[in-house]
Amino acid sequence: MQEVSDQGDKGVVISTSIFGAWAITLSVLLRIDISALPIAARVALVALQTFLYTGLFINAHDAMHGAIAPKNPKLNRLIGSISIFCYALFSYKNLLKSHWLHHQHPASESDPDFHNGRFKNPVAWFLQFMFNYWSWTRLIGLVLVFHTLRGLFHIPVANLNWFWITPAIASSMQLFFFGTYLPHREPKGGYQNSSRAQSTNWSTFWSFISCYHFGYHLEHHEYPNAPWWALPQVHQQRKSKDFQGAL
């Protein structure tokens, strides 16, 4: 398969654009008069902010694979660390260890993202998934941030609930469903590859909207250094190879 070509500084530009869009949108939404917005508008803005929150995690994920700034490890790590800290006060170092365990032992008892063999349905699996990454320290930190924004900066509680808390929780569900559950649930007939993963066959547009191409998950496991925005290219190359092999 043809390797994804060198994209220069494209990864830095894309990742900082996602971060900038998230920061600007959040700062605006926390200050608007939410009472003047109809429910439909609020829901649409929550969906937008959820997507941008997911983008923060995707930034950190790509940084873990050295895909944001391959020639500048310090910058790569900095972008990843800031993104995941703003996402939910996560430690980039700790998350990096867990993520590499996932890649080394996908869909197994040694995979921190996998179910425990009993909680296979998506709801129970999600709750176990969240518990695995639970941290009282981080929870206390988030509570302190909430009250600092409310008390010191006079951000209305309604704005915080709608545009900070809700998108963060919804983003965790989005990442779990499209990045863990769908790709790594055991298919009928058992797993078919060493990555114990499968990909969606959605169009590039819907793959992007669903979760920044996380649905092309087998391709990600096979080519972990490919940035998220290059996965459609890898997916198409893989489909072409499979088709040619079937002839």
Buried (B, 14 or more C-beta within 10 A) or exposed (E): EEEBEEBEEEBBEBBBEBBEBBEEBBEEBBBBEBEEBEEEEBEEBBEBBBBBBBBBBBBBBBBBBBBBBBEBEEBBBBBBBBBBBBBBBBBBEEBBEBBEBBBEBBBEEEBEBBBEEEBEEBEEBBEBBEEEBEBEEBEEBBEEEBEEBBEEEEBBEEBBEBBBEBBBEBBBBBBBBBBBBBBBBEEEEEBEEEBBBBBBEBEBEEBBEBBBBBBBBBBBBBBBEBBBBBBBBBBEBBEEEEEEEEE
